Amino acid sequence: MRSLFAWIAAFLVLAFLLSYWKWIVGAVVLGIVVWGVYMATTALGHKRRDHLNGVRARQSALAARAQIQHEQYLAGDERGLYGNYRPASLD
């Protein structure tokens, strides 16, 4: 009796697959497209975050260097006025 139910279930599944195979293929393709879009947007988000972190690091380094040069200028040090690039001597 179990064998009969197994054969009937297999027949119904096969009939379902043969009747709706276009819908099943469409659902699989749609799933793949959605997954691809998700992966692409995630990768772009990580790339943008990394870029912004780099920009913030460069701005922070520039601000720190400016603060050091400001403190040197206030102390009367010539490096505070010209920074790392002093003008050429005209003598």
N, C-alpha and C positions, 0 to 999 in steps of 0.2 A: 504494500500500500504506500509505503514511503517512497518507493521508486517511482510510482505513478505520479505522486505529488511533485517530485523532483523533475520529472519529464514535463509536466504541465507548466511548472514555474519556468523552466528553461525555455519552453516554447513561447510563453508569454513575454519573457525578457527579449528573446530573439525577435518576436513580432513587434515589440515596442521599438527596438533598435532599428529594424528595417523600415518601420513606418515614420519615425521621427529622426532619421539620421542627419538630415539637413539642419534641423534645429540643434542637435547635439554638436555637430561640427561648428556651427555658428557660435554656440555658447563657449566652446573650447577656444576658438579664434578670438572671441571677445575677451575672454579671460587672459589670454596671452597678450593682447594689446593693452589691456588695463595694467597688467603686471609690468610691461615694458615702459609705459608712461610713468608709472610709480617709480620704477628704478631710475629712469632718466631724471625725473624731478628731484629725487633724493640725491643723486650724484651732483646735480647742478647746485642744490642747496649746500652740500658739503664744500663744493668748490668756491661758492660765494662766501661762505663762512671763513674758509681758509684765507681767501683774498682779503676780507675785512680785517682779520686778525693780523695779517702782514701790514696792512695800512696803519692800523692802530699802533703796532710795534714801531714802525718808522716814525710816526708822529710823536710817540712817547720818547723815543731816542732824541729826536730833534728838540723837543721841549726840555729834556734834561740837559742837553748840550747848551741850549740857550740860557738856562738857569745858571749853569756853571760859568758861562762867559759873563753874565750879568753880575754875578758875585765877584768875579775877577775885576771887572770894570769898576765896581764900587770900591774895591780894595786898592785901586790905582794901578793894577797890573795891565800892561799893554796888550796882553793876549785877550783881555776882555773886550777890547775895542775892535781888534782885527780878527779874532778867532784863530783858526789854524792856518789862515792864509794871509800872512803879513805882506804889505806892499813891498815892492822891490826898492832897494836903496838907489837913490839917484846920484850918489857920490861916485 
